[in-house]
Amino acid sequence: MVKGMDAPGVPAGFEAALELVRSLWAEGRQEGVPERLVAWAMMVESVDRLAALHGPSATAALLDRLGRAVLDTSPGAGPGSLQ
């Protein structure tokens, strides 16, 4: 969804936030938490937080754009391919 960290519209601090999420992901892996559970938990928490911050309509619109980006991603693309 974000093509480059310096792309217009990417908020300041996004790269630091992304690194934080990735470090938590790695920590879960080290703790033996299955990746699919970490992914699900991150998604649920993210959607909940986004809805609280921006409202349900804005969050639903974001999820719609995300769904289209996922469908447009080539099969076998690696992590970070939606950025």
mmCIF file of the N, C-alpha and C atoms, coordinates in Angstrom:
data_MODEL
# 
_entry.id   MODEL 
# 
loop_
_atom_site.group_PDB 
_atom_site.id 
_atom_site.type_symbol 
_atom_site.label_atom_id 
_atom_site.label_alt_id 
_atom_site.label_comp_id 
_atom_site.label_asym_id 
_atom_site.label_entity_id 
_atom_site.label_seq_id 
_atom_site.pdbx_PDB_ins_code 
_atom_site.Cartn_x 
_atom_site.Cartn_y 
_atom_site.Cartn_z 
_atom_site.occupancy 
_atom_site.B_iso_or_equiv 
_atom_site.pdbx_formal_charge 
_atom_site.auth_seq_id 
_atom_site.auth_comp_id 
_atom_site.auth_asym_id 
_atom_site.auth_atom_id 
_atom_site.pdbx_PDB_model_num 
ATOM 1   N N  . MET A 1 1  ? 0.817   -1.193  0.000  1.00 0.00 ? 1  MET A N  1 
ATOM 2   C CA . MET A 1 1  ? 0.000   0.000   0.000  1.00 0.00 ? 1  MET A CA 1 
ATOM 3   C C  . MET A 1 1  ? 0.858   1.253   0.000  1.00 0.00 ? 1  MET A C  1 
ATOM 4   N N  . VAL A 1 2  ? 1.948   1.223   0.703  1.00 0.00 ? 2  VAL A N  1 
ATOM 5   C CA . VAL A 1 2  ? 2.865   2.351   0.703  1.00 0.00 ? 2  VAL A CA 1 
ATOM 6   C C  . VAL A 1 2  ? 4.041   1.950   -0.163 1.00 0.00 ? 2  VAL A C  1 
ATOM 7   N N  . LYS A 1 3  ? 4.210   2.626   -1.285 1.00 0.00 ? 3  LYS A N  1 
ATOM 8   C CA . LYS A 1 3  ? 5.228   2.213   -2.248 1.00 0.00 ? 3  LYS A CA 1 
ATOM 9   C C  . LYS A 1 3  ? 6.642   2.537   -1.791 1.00 0.00 ? 3  LYS A C  1 
ATOM 10  N N  . GLY A 1 4  ? 6.822   3.587   -1.040 1.00 0.00 ? 4  GLY A N  1 
ATOM 11  C CA . GLY A 1 4  ? 8.147   3.952   -0.551 1.00 0.00 ? 4  GLY A CA 1 
ATOM 12  C C  . GLY A 1 4  ? 8.015   4.784   0.705  1.00 0.00 ? 4  GLY A C  1 
ATOM 13  N N  . MET A 1 5  ? 8.986   4.667   1.573  1.00 0.00 ? 5  MET A N  1 
ATOM 14  C CA . MET A 1 5  ? 8.898   5.380   2.840  1.00 0.00 ? 5  MET A CA 1 
ATOM 15  C C  . MET A 1 5  ? 8.902   6.893   2.654  1.00 0.00 ? 5  MET A C  1 
ATOM 16  N N  . ASP A 1 6  ? 9.450   7.386   1.547  1.00 0.00 ? 6  ASP A N  1 
ATOM 17  C CA . ASP A 1 6  ? 9.480   8.823   1.312  1.00 0.00 ? 6  ASP A CA 1 
ATOM 18  C C  . ASP A 1 6  ? 8.360   9.257   0.362  1.00 0.00 ? 6  ASP A C  1 
ATOM 19  N N  . ALA A 1 7  ? 7.396   8.361   0.134  1.00 0.00 ? 7  ALA A N  1 
ATOM 20  C CA . ALA A 1 7  ? 6.286   8.684   -0.754 1.00 0.00 ? 7  ALA A CA 1 
ATOM 21  C C  . ALA A 1 7  ? 5.415   9.767   -0.121 1.00 0.00 ? 7  ALA A C  1 
ATOM 22  N N  . PRO A 1 8  ? 4.808   10.623  -0.954 1.00 0.00 ? 8  PRO A N  1 
ATOM 23  C CA . PRO A 1 8  ? 3.902   11.641  -0.413 1.00 0.00 ? 8  PRO A CA 1 
ATOM 24  C C  . PRO A 1 8  ? 2.773   10.980  0.369  1.00 0.00 ? 8  PRO A C  1 
ATOM 25  N N  . GLY A 1 9  ? 2.419   11.563  1.474  1.00 0.00 ? 9  GLY A N  1 
ATOM 26  C CA . GLY A 1 9  ? 1.323   11.040  2.280  1.00 0.00 ? 9  GLY A CA 1 
ATOM 27  C C  . GLY A 1 9  ? 1.738   10.040  3.339  1.00 0.00 ? 9  GLY A C  1 
ATOM 28  N N  . VAL A 1 10 ? 3.017   9.632   3.356  1.00 0.00 ? 10 VAL A N  1 
ATOM 29  C CA . VAL A 1 10 ? 3.494   8.721   4.391  1.00 0.00 ? 10 VAL A CA 1 
ATOM 30  C C  . VAL A 1 10 ? 3.840   9.567   5.607  1.00 0.00 ? 10 VAL A C  1 
ATOM 31  N N  . PRO A 1 11 ? 3.158   9.330   6.730  1.00 0.00 ? 11 PRO A N  1 
ATOM 32  C CA . PRO A 1 11 ? 3.400   10.179  7.896  1.00 0.00 ? 11 PRO A CA 1 
ATOM 33  C C  . PRO A 1 11 ? 4.806   10.014  8.463  1.00 0.00 ? 11 PRO A C  1 
ATOM 34  N N  . ALA A 1 12 ? 5.308   11.095  9.036  1.00 0.00 ? 12 ALA A N  1 
ATOM 35  C CA . ALA A 1 12 ? 6.600   11.043  9.718  1.00 0.00 ? 12 ALA A CA 1 
ATOM 36  C C  . ALA A 1 12 ? 6.511   10.009  10.832 1.00 0.00 ? 12 ALA A C  1 
ATOM 37  N N  . GLY A 1 13 ? 7.531   9.237   10.992 1.00 0.00 ? 13 GLY A N  1 
ATOM 38  C CA . GLY A 1 13 ? 7.548   8.207   12.029 1.00 0.00 ? 13 GLY A CA 1 
ATOM 39  C C  . GLY A 1 13 ? 7.022   6.857   11.582 1.00 0.00 ? 13 GLY A C  1 
ATOM 40  N N  . PHE A 1 14 ? 6.524   6.782   10.337 1.00 0.00 ? 14 PHE A N  1 
ATOM 41  C CA . PHE A 1 14 ? 5.970   5.515   9.861  1.00 0.00 ? 14 PHE A CA 1 
ATOM 42  C C  . PHE A 1 14 ? 7.019   4.417   9.848  1.00 0.00 ? 14 PHE A C  1 
ATOM 43  N N  . GLU A 1 15 ? 8.220   4.754   9.384  1.00 0.00 ? 15 GLU A N  1 
ATOM 44  C CA . GLU A 1 15 ? 9.283   3.756   9.308  1.00 0.00 ? 15 GLU A CA 1 
ATOM 45  C C  . GLU A 1 15 ? 9.619   3.224   10.696 1.00 0.00 ? 15 GLU A C  1 
ATOM 46  N N  . ALA A 1 16 ? 9.680   4.106   11.697 1.00 0.00 ? 16 ALA A N  1 
ATOM 47  C CA . ALA A 1 16 ? 9.958   3.672   13.072 1.00 0.00 ? 16 ALA A CA 1 
ATOM 48  C C  . ALA A 1 16 ? 8.839   2.770   13.588 1.00 0.00 ? 16 ALA A C  1 
ATOM 49  N N  . ALA A 1 17 ? 7.598   3.115   13.271 1.00 0.00 ? 17 ALA A N  1 
ATOM 50  C CA . ALA A 1 17 ? 6.464   2.291   13.701 1.00 0.00 ? 17 ALA A CA 1 
ATOM 51  C C  . ALA A 1 17 ? 6.501   0.926   13.031 1.00 0.00 ? 17 ALA A C  1 
ATOM 52  N N  . LEU A 1 18 ? 6.858   0.903   11.769 1.00 0.00 ? 18 LEU A N  1 
ATOM 53  C CA . LEU A 1 18 ? 6.953   -0.358  11.041 1.00 0.00 ? 18 LEU A CA 1 
ATOM 54  C C  . LEU A 1 18 ? 8.046   -1.241  11.643 1.00 0.00 ? 18 LEU A C  1 
ATOM 55  N N  . GLU A 1 19 ? 9.171   -0.654  11.998 1.00 0.00 ? 19 GLU A N  1 
ATOM 56  C CA . GLU A 1 19 ? 10.254  -1.412  12.635 1.00 0.00 ? 19 GLU A CA 1 
ATOM 57  C C  . GLU A 1 19 ? 9.812   -1.964  13.989 1.00 0.00 ? 19 GLU A C  1 
ATOM 58  N N  . LEU A 1 20 ? 9.025   -1.195  14.732 1.00 0.00 ? 20 LEU A N  1 
ATOM 59  C CA . LEU A 1 20 ? 8.501   -1.668  16.015 1.00 0.00 ? 20 LEU A CA 1 
ATOM 60  C C  . LEU A 1 20 ? 7.620   -2.893  15.822 1.00 0.00 ? 20 LEU A C  1 
ATOM 61  N N  . VAL A 1 21 ? 6.725   -2.830  14.851 1.00 0.00 ? 21 VAL A N  1 
ATOM 62  C CA . VAL A 1 21 ? 5.843   -3.960  14.568 1.00 0.00 ? 21 VAL A CA 1 
ATOM 63  C C  . VAL A 1 21 ? 6.656   -5.181  14.146 1.00 0.00 ? 21 VAL A C  1 
ATOM 64  N N  . ARG A 1 22 ? 7.644   -4.961  13.307 1.00 0.00 ? 22 ARG A N  1 
ATOM 65  C CA . ARG A 1 22 ? 8.470   -6.087  12.859 1.00 0.00 ? 22 ARG A CA 1 
ATOM 66  C C  . ARG A 1 22 ? 9.263   -6.695  14.006 1.00 0.00 ? 22 ARG A C  1 
ATOM 67  N N  . SER A 1 23 ? 9.715   -5.882  14.949 1.00 0.00 ? 23 SER A N  1 
ATOM 68  C CA . SER A 1 23 ? 10.447  -6.435  16.091 1.00 0.00 ? 23 SER A CA 1 
ATOM 69  C C  . SER A 1 23 ? 9.509   -7.246  16.989 1.00 0.00 ? 23 SER A C  1 
ATOM 70  N N  . LEU A 1 24 ? 8.273   -6.789  17.141 1.00 0.00 ? 24 LEU A N  1 
ATOM 71  C CA . LEU A 1 24 ? 7.295   -7.560  17.912 1.00 0.00 ? 24 LEU A CA 1 
ATOM 72  C C  . LEU A 1 24 ? 6.975   -8.882  17.216 1.00 0.00 ? 24 LEU A C  1 
ATOM 73  N N  . TRP A 1 25 ? 6.929   -8.844  15.902 1.00 0.00 ? 25 TRP A N  1 
ATOM 74  C CA . TRP A 1 25 ? 6.694   -10.053 15.106 1.00 0.00 ? 25 TRP A CA 1 
ATOM 75  C C  . TRP A 1 25 ? 7.813   -11.057 15.366 1.00 0.00 ? 25 TRP A C  1 
ATOM 76  N N  . ALA A 1 26 ? 9.049   -10.582 15.321 1.00 0.00 ? 26 ALA A N  1 
ATOM 77  C CA . ALA A 1 26 ? 10.212  -11.448 15.559 1.00 0.00 ? 26 ALA A CA 1 
ATOM 78  C C  . ALA A 1 26 ? 10.205  -11.979 16.992 1.00 0.00 ? 26 ALA A C  1 
ATOM 79  N N  . GLU A 1 27 ? 9.811   -11.154 17.937 1.00 0.00 ? 27 GLU A N  1 
ATOM 80  C CA . GLU A 1 27 ? 9.735   -11.586 19.333 1.00 0.00 ? 27 GLU A CA 1 
ATOM 81  C C  . GLU A 1 27 ? 8.720   -12.712 19.498 1.00 0.00 ? 27 GLU A C  1 
ATOM 82  N N  . GLY A 1 28 ? 7.586   -12.594 18.850 1.00 0.00 ? 28 GLY A N  1 
ATOM 83  C CA . GLY A 1 28 ? 6.578   -13.654 18.892 1.00 0.00 ? 28 GLY A CA 1 
ATOM 84  C C  . GLY A 1 28 ? 7.110   -14.954 18.335 1.00 0.00 ? 28 GLY A C  1 
ATOM 85  N N  . ARG A 1 29 ? 7.852   -14.841 17.234 1.00 0.00 ? 29 ARG A N  1 
ATOM 86  C CA . ARG A 1 29 ? 8.449   -16.029 16.623 1.00 0.00 ? 29 ARG A CA 1 
ATOM 87  C C  . ARG A 1 29 ? 9.431   -16.688 17.600 1.00 0.00 ? 29 ARG A C  1 
ATOM 88  N N  . GLN A 1 30 ? 10.230  -15.883 18.278 1.00 0.00 ? 30 GLN A N  1 
ATOM 89  C CA . GLN A 1 30 ? 11.200  -16.412 19.251 1.00 0.00 ? 30 GLN A CA 1 
ATOM 90  C C  . GLN A 1 30 ? 10.504  -17.070 20.441 1.00 0.00 ? 30 GLN A C  1 
ATOM 91  N N  . GLU A 1 31 ? 9.330   -16.575 20.784 1.00 0.00 ? 31 GLU A N  1 
ATOM 92  C CA . GLU A 1 31 ? 8.560   -17.131 21.896 1.00 0.00 ? 31 GLU A CA 1 
ATOM 93  C C  . GLU A 1 31 ? 7.782   -18.380 21.494 1.00 0.00 ? 31 GLU A C  1 
ATOM 94  N N  . GLY A 1 32 ? 7.822   -18.708 20.207 1.00 0.00 ? 32 GLY A N  1 
ATOM 95  C CA . GLY A 1 32 ? 7.141   -19.901 19.734 1.00 0.00 ? 32 GLY A CA 1 
ATOM 96  C C  . GLY A 1 32 ? 5.680   -19.696 19.368 1.00 0.00 ? 32 GLY A C  1 
ATOM 97  N N  . VAL A 1 33 ? 5.258   -18.447 19.255 1.00 0.00 ? 33 VAL A N  1 
ATOM 98  C CA . VAL A 1 33 ? 3.877   -18.164 18.861 1.00 0.00 ? 33 VAL A CA 1 
ATOM 99  C C  . VAL A 1 33 ? 3.783   -18.341 17.345 1.00 0.00 ? 33 VAL A C  1 
ATOM 100 N N  . PRO A 1 34 ? 2.868   -19.190 16.876 1.00 0.00 ? 34 PRO A N  1 
ATOM 101 C CA . PRO A 1 34 ? 2.744   -19.408 15.429 1.00 0.00 ? 34 PRO A CA 1 
ATOM 102 C C  . PRO A 1 34 ? 2.476   -18.101 14.678 1.00 0.00 ? 34 PRO A C  1 
ATOM 103 N N  . GLU A 1 35 ? 3.135   -17.940 13.535 1.00 0.00 ? 35 GLU A N  1 
ATOM 104 C CA . GLU A 1 35 ? 2.993   -16.713 12.746 1.00 0.00 ? 35 GLU A CA 1 
ATOM 105 C C  . GLU A 1 35 ? 1.548   -16.385 12.412 1.00 0.00 ? 35 GLU A C  1 
ATOM 106 N N  . ARG A 1 36 ? 0.750   -17.405 12.113 1.00 0.00 ? 36 ARG A N  1 
ATOM 107 C CA . ARG A 1 36 ? -0.649  -17.130 11.755 1.00 0.00 ? 36 ARG A CA 1 
ATOM 108 C C  . ARG A 1 36 ? -1.403  -16.513 12.921 1.00 0.00 ? 36 ARG A C  1 
ATOM 109 N N  . LEU A 1 37 ? -1.053  -16.898 14.164 1.00 0.00 ? 37 LEU A N  1 
ATOM 110 C CA . LEU A 1 37 ? -1.718  -16.309 15.329 1.00 0.00 ? 37 LEU A CA 1 
ATOM 111 C C  . LEU A 1 37 ? -1.244  -14.885 15.573 1.00 0.00 ? 37 LEU A C  1 
ATOM 112 N N  . VAL A 1 38 ? 0.044   -14.644 15.375 1.00 0.00 ? 38 VAL A N  1 
ATOM 113 C CA . VAL A 1 38 ? 0.561   -13.282 15.510 1.00 0.00 ? 38 VAL A CA 1 
ATOM 114 C C  . VAL A 1 38 ? -0.100  -12.388 14.456 1.00 0.00 ? 38 VAL A C  1 
ATOM 115 N N  . ALA A 1 39 ? -0.185  -12.868 13.228 1.00 0.00 ? 39 ALA A N  1 
ATOM 116 C CA . ALA A 1 39 ? -0.805  -12.094 12.154 1.00 0.00 ? 39 ALA A CA 1 
ATOM 117 C C  . ALA A 1 39 ? -2.266  -11.783 12.476 1.00 0.00 ? 39 ALA A C  1 
ATOM 118 N N  . TRP A 1 40 ? -2.987  -12.764 12.938 1.00 0.00 ? 40 TRP A N  1 
ATOM 119 C CA . TRP A 1 40 ? -4.403  -12.561 13.261 1.00 0.00 ? 40 TRP A CA 1 
ATOM 120 C C  . TRP A 1 40 ? -4.549  -11.564 14.409 1.00 0.00 ? 40 TRP A C  1 
ATOM 121 N N  . ALA A 1 41 ? -3.744  -11.732 15.450 1.00 0.00 ? 41 ALA A N  1 
ATOM 122 C CA . ALA A 1 41 ? -3.827  -10.833 16.609 1.00 0.00 ? 41 ALA A CA 1 
ATOM 123 C C  . ALA A 1 41 ? -3.478  -9.396  16.203 1.00 0.00 ? 41 ALA A C  1 
ATOM 124 N N  . MET A 1 42 ? -2.449  -9.240  15.380 1.00 0.00 ? 42 MET A N  1 
ATOM 125 C CA . MET A 1 42 ? -2.077  -7.899  14.923 1.00 0.00 ? 42 MET A CA 1 
ATOM 126 C C  . MET A 1 42 ? -3.194  -7.272  14.102 1.00 0.00 ? 42 MET A C  1 
ATOM 127 N N  . MET A 1 43 ? -3.819  -8.078  13.243 1.00 0.00 ? 43 MET A N  1 
ATOM 128 C CA . MET A 1 43 ? -4.894  -7.549  12.407 1.00 0.00 ? 43 MET A CA 1 
ATOM 129 C C  . MET A 1 43 ? -6.092  -7.129  13.259 1.00 0.00 ? 43 MET A C  1 
ATOM 130 N N  . VAL A 1 44 ? -6.480  -7.981  14.186 1.00 0.00 ? 44 VAL A N  1 
ATOM 131 C CA . VAL A 1 44 ? -7.635  -7.671  15.045 1.00 0.00 ? 44 VAL A CA 1 
ATOM 132 C C  . VAL A 1 44 ? -7.363  -6.401  15.855 1.00 0.00 ? 44 VAL A C  1 
ATOM 133 N N  . GLU A 1 45 ? -6.197  -6.334  16.482 1.00 0.00 ? 45 GLU A N  1 
ATOM 134 C CA . GLU A 1 45 ? -5.858  -5.165  17.284 1.00 0.00 ? 45 GLU A CA 1 
ATOM 135 C C  . GLU A 1 45 ? -5.758  -3.908  16.419 1.00 0.00 ? 45 GLU A C  1 
ATOM 136 N N  . SER A 1 46 ? -5.188  -4.037  15.234 1.00 0.00 ? 46 SER A N  1 
ATOM 137 C CA . SER A 1 46 ? -5.056  -2.887  14.337 1.00 0.00 ? 46 SER A CA 1 
ATOM 138 C C  . SER A 1 46 ? -6.412  -2.345  13.909 1.00 0.00 ? 46 SER A C  1 
ATOM 139 N N  . VAL A 1 47 ? -7.288  -3.235  13.508 1.00 0.00 ? 47 VAL A N  1 
ATOM 140 C CA . VAL A 1 47 ? -8.623  -2.799  13.074 1.00 0.00 ? 47 VAL A CA 1 
ATOM 141 C C  . VAL A 1 47 ? -9.367  -2.145  14.231 1.00 0.00 ? 47 VAL A C  1 
ATOM 142 N N  . ASP A 1 48 ? -9.258  -2.725  15.420 1.00 0.00 ? 48 ASP A N  1 
ATOM 143 C CA . ASP A 1 48 ? -9.909  -2.152  16.597 1.00 0.00 ? 48 ASP A CA 1 
ATOM 144 C C  . ASP A 1 48 ? -9.381  -0.750  16.890 1.00 0.00 ? 48 ASP A C  1 
ATOM 145 N N  . ARG A 1 49 ? -8.075  -0.595  16.870 1.00 0.00 ? 49 ARG A N  1 
ATOM 146 C CA . ARG A 1 49 ? -7.465  0.717   17.146 1.00 0.00 ? 49 ARG A CA 1 
ATOM 147 C C  . ARG A 1 49 ? -7.810  1.737   16.073 1.00 0.00 ? 49 ARG A C  1 
ATOM 148 N N  . LEU A 1 50 ? -7.741  1.320   14.805 1.00 0.00 ? 50 LEU A N  1 
ATOM 149 C CA . LEU A 1 50 ? -8.065  2.242   13.720 1.00 0.00 ? 50 LEU A CA 1 
ATOM 150 C C  . LEU A 1 50 ? -9.521  2.702   13.806 1.00 0.00 ? 50 LEU A C  1 
ATOM 151 N N  . ALA A 1 51 ? -10.425 1.795   14.136 1.00 0.00 ? 51 ALA A N  1 
ATOM 152 C CA . ALA A 1 51 ? -11.835 2.165   14.263 1.00 0.00 ? 51 ALA A CA 1 
ATOM 153 C C  . ALA A 1 51 ? -12.030 3.153   15.412 1.00 0.00 ? 51 ALA A C  1 
ATOM 154 N N  . ALA A 1 52 ? -11.304 2.950   16.510 1.00 0.00 ? 52 ALA A N  1 
ATOM 155 C CA . ALA A 1 52 ? -11.404 3.875   17.647 1.00 0.00 ? 52 ALA A CA 1 
ATOM 156 C C  . ALA A 1 52 ? -10.824 5.247   17.293 1.00 0.00 ? 52 ALA A C  1 
ATOM 157 N N  . LEU A 1 53 ? -9.740  5.262   16.524 1.00 0.00 ? 53 LEU A N  1 
ATOM 158 C CA . LEU A 1 53 ? -9.078  6.519   16.177 1.00 0.00 ? 53 LEU A CA 1 
ATOM 159 C C  . LEU A 1 53 ? -9.776  7.287   15.060 1.00 0.00 ? 53 LEU A C  1 
ATOM 160 N N  . HIS A 1 54 ? -10.253 6.554   14.037 1.00 0.00 ? 54 HIS A N  1 
ATOM 161 C CA . HIS A 1 54 ? -10.754 7.213   12.828 1.00 0.00 ? 54 HIS A CA 1 
ATOM 162 C C  . HIS A 1 54 ? -12.216 6.935   12.521 1.00 0.00 ? 54 HIS A C  1 
ATOM 163 N N  . GLY A 1 55 ? -12.838 6.043   13.281 1.00 0.00 ? 55 GLY A N  1 
ATOM 164 C CA . GLY A 1 55 ? -14.236 5.723   13.056 1.00 0.00 ? 55 GLY A CA 1 
ATOM 165 C C  . GLY A 1 55 ? -14.409 4.516   12.147 1.00 0.00 ? 55 GLY A C  1 
ATOM 166 N N  . PRO A 1 56 ? -15.580 3.900   12.254 1.00 0.00 ? 56 PRO A N  1 
ATOM 167 C CA . PRO A 1 56 ? -15.828 2.681   11.484 1.00 0.00 ? 56 PRO A CA 1 
ATOM 168 C C  . PRO A 1 56 ? -15.848 2.891   9.970  1.00 0.00 ? 56 PRO A C  1 
ATOM 169 N N  . SER A 1 57 ? -16.379 4.001   9.500  1.00 0.00 ? 57 SER A N  1 
ATOM 170 C CA . SER A 1 57 ? -16.462 4.213   8.045  1.00 0.00 ? 57 SER A CA 1 
ATOM 171 C C  . SER A 1 57 ? -15.083 4.362   7.417  1.00 0.00 ? 57 SER A C  1 
ATOM 172 N N  . ALA A 1 58 ? -14.229 5.155   8.037  1.00 0.00 ? 58 ALA A N  1 
ATOM 173 C CA . ALA A 1 58 ? -12.871 5.341   7.510  1.00 0.00 ? 58 ALA A CA 1 
ATOM 174 C C  . ALA A 1 58 ? -12.100 4.028   7.570  1.00 0.00 ? 58 ALA A C  1 
ATOM 175 N N  . THR A 1 59 ? -12.298 3.273   8.635  1.00 0.00 ? 59 THR A N  1 
ATOM 176 C CA . THR A 1 59 ? -11.601 1.993   8.773  1.00 0.00 ? 59 THR A CA 1 
ATOM 177 C C  . THR A 1 59 ? -12.091 1.007   7.718  1.00 0.00 ? 59 THR A C  1 
ATOM 178 N N  . ALA A 1 60 ? -13.388 0.974   7.479  1.00 0.00 ? 60 ALA A N  1 
ATOM 179 C CA . ALA A 1 60 ? -13.928 0.080   6.450  1.00 0.00 ? 60 ALA A CA 1 
ATOM 180 C C  . ALA A 1 60 ? -13.380 0.459   5.074  1.00 0.00 ? 60 ALA A C  1 
ATOM 181 N N  . ALA A 1 61 ? -13.254 1.753   4.798  1.00 0.00 ? 61 ALA A N  1 
ATOM 182 C CA . ALA A 1 61 ? -12.697 2.190   3.512  1.00 0.00 ? 61 ALA A CA 1 
ATOM 183 C C  . ALA A 1 61 ? -11.239 1.761   3.391  1.00 0.00 ? 61 ALA A C  1 
ATOM 184 N N  . LEU A 1 62 ? -10.486 1.893   4.464  1.00 0.00 ? 62 LEU A N  1 
ATOM 185 C CA . LEU A 1 62 ? -9.085  1.457   4.458  1.00 0.00 ? 62 LEU A CA 1 
ATOM 186 C C  . LEU A 1 62 ? -8.994  -0.045  4.202  1.00 0.00 ? 62 LEU A C  1 
ATOM 187 N N  . LEU A 1 63 ? -9.844  -0.819  4.865  1.00 0.00 ? 63 LEU A N  1 
ATOM 188 C CA . LEU A 1 63 ? -9.831  -2.274  4.676  1.00 0.00 ? 63 LEU A CA 1 
ATOM 189 C C  . LEU A 1 63 ? -10.212 -2.652  3.253  1.00 0.00 ? 63 LEU A C  1 
ATOM 190 N N  . ASP A 1 64 ? -11.110 -1.877  2.652  1.00 0.00 ? 64 ASP A N  1 
ATOM 191 C CA . ASP A 1 64 ? -11.469 -2.126  1.254  1.00 0.00 ? 64 ASP A CA 1 
ATOM 192 C C  . ASP A 1 64 ? -10.260 -1.896  0.352  1.00 0.00 ? 64 ASP A C  1 
ATOM 193 N N  . ARG A 1 65 ? -9.541  -0.781  0.568  1.00 0.00 ? 65 ARG A N  1 
ATOM 194 C CA . ARG A 1 65 ? -8.330  -0.514  -0.228 1.00 0.00 ? 65 ARG A CA 1 
ATOM 195 C C  . ARG A 1 65 ? -7.283  -1.582  0.019  1.00 0.00 ? 65 ARG A C  1 
ATOM 196 N N  . LEU A 1 66 ? -7.140  -2.016  1.254  1.00 0.00 ? 66 LEU A N  1 
ATOM 197 C CA . LEU A 1 66 ? -6.181  -3.058  1.582  1.00 0.00 ? 66 LEU A CA 1 
ATOM 198 C C  . LEU A 1 66 ? -6.542  -4.362  0.875  1.00 0.00 ? 66 LEU A C  1 
ATOM 199 N N  . GLY A 1 67 ? -7.823  -4.705  0.889  1.00 0.00 ? 67 GLY A N  1 
ATOM 200 C CA . GLY A 1 67 ? -8.276  -5.918  0.203  1.00 0.00 ? 67 GLY A CA 1 
ATOM 201 C C  . GLY A 1 67 ? -7.948  -5.885  -1.282 1.00 0.00 ? 67 GLY A C  1 
ATOM 202 N N  . ARG A 1 68 ? -8.158  -4.725  -1.909 1.00 0.00 ? 68 ARG A N  1 
ATOM 203 C CA . ARG A 1 68 ? -7.829  -4.606  -3.333 1.00 0.00 ? 68 ARG A CA 1 
ATOM 204 C C  . ARG A 1 68 ? -6.334  -4.712  -3.562 1.00 0.00 ? 68 ARG A C  1 
ATOM 205 N N  . ALA A 1 69 ? -5.527  -4.136  -2.669 1.00 0.00 ? 69 ALA A N  1 
ATOM 206 C CA . ALA A 1 69 ? -4.065  -4.219  -2.794 1.00 0.00 ? 69 ALA A CA 1 
ATOM 207 C C  . ALA A 1 69 ? -3.595  -5.662  -2.651 1.00 0.00 ? 69 ALA A C  1 
ATOM 208 N N  . VAL A 1 70 ? -4.202  -6.401  -1.733 1.00 0.00 ? 70 VAL A N  1 
ATOM 209 C CA . VAL A 1 70 ? -3.843  -7.807  -1.536 1.00 0.00 ? 70 VAL A CA 1 
ATOM 210 C C  . VAL A 1 70 ? -4.171  -8.600  -2.794 1.00 0.00 ? 70 VAL A C  1 
ATOM 211 N N  . LEU A 1 71 ? -5.343  -8.389  -3.354 1.00 0.00 ? 71 LEU A N  1 
ATOM 212 C CA . LEU A 1 71 ? -5.739  -9.110  -4.566 1.00 0.00 ? 71 LEU A CA 1 
ATOM 213 C C  . LEU A 1 71 ? -4.869  -8.753  -5.759 1.00 0.00 ? 71 LEU A C  1 
ATOM 214 N N  . ASP A 1 72 ? -4.320  -7.536  -5.783 1.00 0.00 ? 72 ASP A N  1 
ATOM 215 C CA . ASP A 1 72 ? -3.464  -7.103  -6.893 1.00 0.00 ? 72 ASP A CA 1 
ATOM 216 C C  . ASP A 1 72 ? -2.008  -7.524  -6.720 1.00 0.00 ? 72 ASP A C  1 
ATOM 217 N N  . THR A 1 73 ? -1.654  -8.098  -5.569 1.00 0.00 ? 73 THR A N  1 
ATOM 218 C CA . THR A 1 73 ? -0.277  -8.516  -5.302 1.00 0.00 ? 73 THR A CA 1 
ATOM 219 C C  . THR A 1 73 ? -0.026  -9.866  -5.968 1.00 0.00 ? 73 THR A C  1 
ATOM 220 N N  . SER A 1 74 ? 1.113   -9.985  -6.629 1.00 0.00 ? 74 SER A N  1 
ATOM 221 C CA . SER A 1 74 ? 1.412   -11.222 -7.333 1.00 0.00 ? 74 SER A CA 1 
ATOM 222 C C  . SER A 1 74 ? 1.600   -12.377 -6.353 1.00 0.00 ? 74 SER A C  1 
ATOM 223 N N  . PRO A 1 75 ? 1.175   -13.587 -6.733 1.00 0.00 ? 75 PRO A N  1 
ATOM 224 C CA . PRO A 1 75 ? 1.351   -14.762 -5.889 1.00 0.00 ? 75 PRO A CA 1 
ATOM 225 C C  . PRO A 1 75 ? 2.830   -14.965 -5.563 1.00 0.00 ? 75 PRO A C  1 
ATOM 226 N N  . GLY A 1 76 ? 3.111   -15.345 -4.340 1.00 0.00 ? 76 GLY A N  1 
ATOM 227 C CA . GLY A 1 76 ? 4.476   -15.617 -3.916 1.00 0.00 ? 76 GLY A CA 1 
ATOM 228 C C  . GLY A 1 76 ? 5.259   -14.393 -3.524 1.00 0.00 ? 76 GLY A C  1 
ATOM 229 N N  . ALA A 1 77 ? 4.611   -13.207 -3.532 1.00 0.00 ? 77 ALA A N  1 
ATOM 230 C CA . ALA A 1 77 ? 5.310   -11.994 -3.114 1.00 0.00 ? 77 ALA A CA 1 
ATOM 231 C C  . ALA A 1 77 ? 5.663   -12.118 -1.639 1.00 0.00 ? 77 ALA A C  1 
ATOM 232 N N  . GLY A 1 78 ? 6.795   -11.639 -1.271 1.00 0.00 ? 78 GLY A N  1 
ATOM 233 C CA . GLY A 1 78 ? 7.293   -11.762 0.095  1.00 0.00 ? 78 GLY A CA 1 
ATOM 234 C C  . GLY A 1 78 ? 6.696   -10.740 1.042  1.00 0.00 ? 78 GLY A C  1 
ATOM 235 N N  . PRO A 1 79 ? 7.045   -10.860 2.322  1.00 0.00 ? 79 PRO A N  1 
ATOM 236 C CA . PRO A 1 79 ? 6.589   -9.886  3.320  1.00 0.00 ? 79 PRO A CA 1 
ATOM 237 C C  . PRO A 1 79 ? 7.019   -8.479  2.914  1.00 0.00 ? 79 PRO A C  1 
ATOM 238 N N  . GLY A 1 80 ? 6.154   -7.534  3.182  1.00 0.00 ? 80 GLY A N  1 
ATOM 239 C CA . GLY A 1 80 ? 6.454   -6.160  2.844  1.00 0.00 ? 80 GLY A CA 1 
ATOM 240 C C  . GLY A 1 80 ? 6.082   -5.778  1.418  1.00 0.00 ? 80 GLY A C  1 
ATOM 241 N N  . SER A 1 81 ? 5.466   -6.691  0.680  1.00 0.00 ? 81 SER A N  1 
ATOM 242 C CA . SER A 1 81 ? 5.163   -6.425  -0.725 1.00 0.00 ? 81 SER A CA 1 
ATOM 243 C C  . SER A 1 81 ? 4.023   -5.426  -0.901 1.00 0.00 ? 81 SER A C  1 
ATOM 244 N N  . LEU A 1 82 ? 3.246   -5.162  0.136  1.00 0.00 ? 82 LEU A N  1 
ATOM 245 C CA . LEU A 1 82 ? 2.142   -4.199  0.033  1.00 0.00 ? 82 LEU A CA 1 
ATOM 246 C C  . LEU A 1 82 ? 2.596   -2.784  0.362  1.00 0.00 ? 82 LEU A C  1 
ATOM 247 N N  . GLN A 1 83 ? 3.848   -2.616  0.690  1.00 0.00 ? 83 GLN A N  1 
ATOM 248 C CA . GLN A 1 83 ? 4.328   -1.283  1.065  1.00 0.00 ? 83 GLN A CA 1 
ATOM 249 C C  . GLN A 1 83 ? 4.540   -0.430  -0.140 1.00 0.00 ? 83 GLN A C  1 
# 
